[in-house]
């Protein structure tokens, strides 16, 4: 069963940091480009970041560039999103995807004083 599972969300104050994880199974993780997306209630899903299989290329949405870092550990079948300098507008459910056939259930990040 192709599956990705996000974790690490929670409540954090503005300016704080949080690290999200995406655990993958059921596919050859090291061969897949992986991405993070987010969606706030009532808003359209927004792409956040993408990382290629060997992590030789990464790309970020302008809204998170310089604050978020996407990474992966192929030996652990896990992708990460390190989020620093968090802002209230970062509040959303964060999802990971293999850009083909897997979406997770999401993990909620709330940035609030």
C-alpha positions as CSV (number, residue, x, y, z in Angstrom):
1,X,0.0,0.0,0.0
2,X,1.4,3.3,-1.1
3,X,1.4,5.6,1.9
4,X,2.9,8.7,3.4
5,X,2.3,9.8,7.0
6,X,3.0,13.3,8.2
7,X,3.8,14.1,11.8
8,X,5.4,16.9,13.9
9,X,2.7,19.5,13.7
10,X,1.5,21.5,16.7
11,X,1.1,24.9,18.2
12,X,4.0,27.3,18.0
13,X,4.5,31.0,18.7
14,X,5.4,33.5,15.9
15,X,9.1,33.4,15.4
16,X,9.3,29.8,16.6
17,X,10.4,26.7,14.8
18,X,8.9,23.3,14.1
19,X,10.1,20.2,12.1
20,X,7.7,18.1,10.2
21,X,8.3,14.6,9.1
22,X,6.8,12.5,6.3
23,X,7.3,8.7,6.6
24,X,6.9,6.9,3.3
25,X,6.1,3.3,2.6
26,X,4.9,1.1,-0.2
27,X,7.0,2.6,-2.9
28,X,10.7,3.1,-3.7
29,X,11.1,6.4,-1.8
30,X,14.6,7.0,-3.1
31,X,13.4,7.2,-6.7
32,X,10.6,9.7,-6.1
33,X,10.6,13.5,-6.1
34,X,8.8,14.5,-2.9
35,X,6.9,17.7,-2.0
36,X,5.3,19.5,0.8
37,X,1.9,21.3,0.5
38,X,-0.2,23.2,2.9
39,X,-3.9,24.2,3.1
40,X,-5.6,26.6,5.4
41,X,-9.3,26.3,6.0
42,X,-11.3,27.8,3.2
43,X,-8.2,28.2,1.1
44,X,-6.8,26.4,-1.9
45,X,-4.0,24.0,-1.4
46,X,-0.6,25.7,-1.7
47,X,2.7,24.1,-2.8
48,X,5.4,24.7,-0.3
49,X,8.6,22.9,-1.4
50,X,10.0,20.1,-3.5
51,X,13.0,17.9,-3.3
52,X,14.4,15.5,-5.9
53,X,15.3,11.9,-5.2
54,X,19.0,12.5,-4.4
55,X,18.3,15.9,-3.0
56,X,20.4,17.5,-5.7
57,X,17.7,20.1,-6.3
58,X,15.3,21.8,-4.0
59,X,12.7,24.5,-4.6
60,X,10.5,26.6,-2.4
61,X,7.5,28.8,-2.6
62,X,8.4,32.4,-2.3
63,X,6.3,32.7,0.8
64,X,8.6,30.3,2.7
65,X,12.0,30.8,1.0
66,X,14.7,31.5,3.4
67,X,12.7,30.3,6.4
68,X,11.9,26.6,5.5
69,X,14.3,23.8,4.6
70,X,13.2,20.6,2.9
71,X,15.4,17.6,3.3
72,X,15.2,13.8,3.1
73,X,16.8,10.7,4.4
74,X,16.4,8.0,1.9
75,X,17.8,5.3,4.2
76,X,14.9,6.1,6.6
77,X,12.3,6.7,3.8
78,X,11.5,10.0,5.4
79,X,11.2,13.6,4.2
80,X,11.4,16.6,6.5
81,X,10.4,20.2,6.6
82,X,12.3,22.4,9.0
83,X,10.3,25.5,9.6
84,X,11.9,28.5,11.2
85,X,10.8,32.1,11.8
86,X,7.2,30.9,11.7
87,X,4.5,33.4,11.0
88,X,0.7,33.3,11.6
89,X,0.2,33.0,7.9
90,X,2.0,29.7,8.0
91,X,-0.9,28.2,9.9
92,X,-2.3,25.3,7.8
93,X,-2.5,21.6,7.5
94,X,0.7,20.4,6.0
95,X,0.7,17.5,3.6
96,X,3.4,15.5,1.9
97,X,3.1,13.9,-1.5
98,X,5.2,11.8,-3.8
99,X,3.8,13.8,-6.7
100,X,2.3,10.7,-8.2
101,X,0.1,8.5,-6.1
102,X,0.4,9.3,-2.4
103,X,-1.0,12.0,-0.1
104,X,-0.9,11.9,3.6
105,X,-3.6,12.8,6.1
106,X,-1.8,16.0,7.0
107,X,-0.5,17.5,10.2
108,X,-1.8,20.7,11.6
109,X,0.6,23.6,12.3
110,X,-0.8,26.5,14.2
111,X,1.3,29.6,14.6
112,X,-0.3,31.8,17.3
113,X,0.7,33.8,20.3
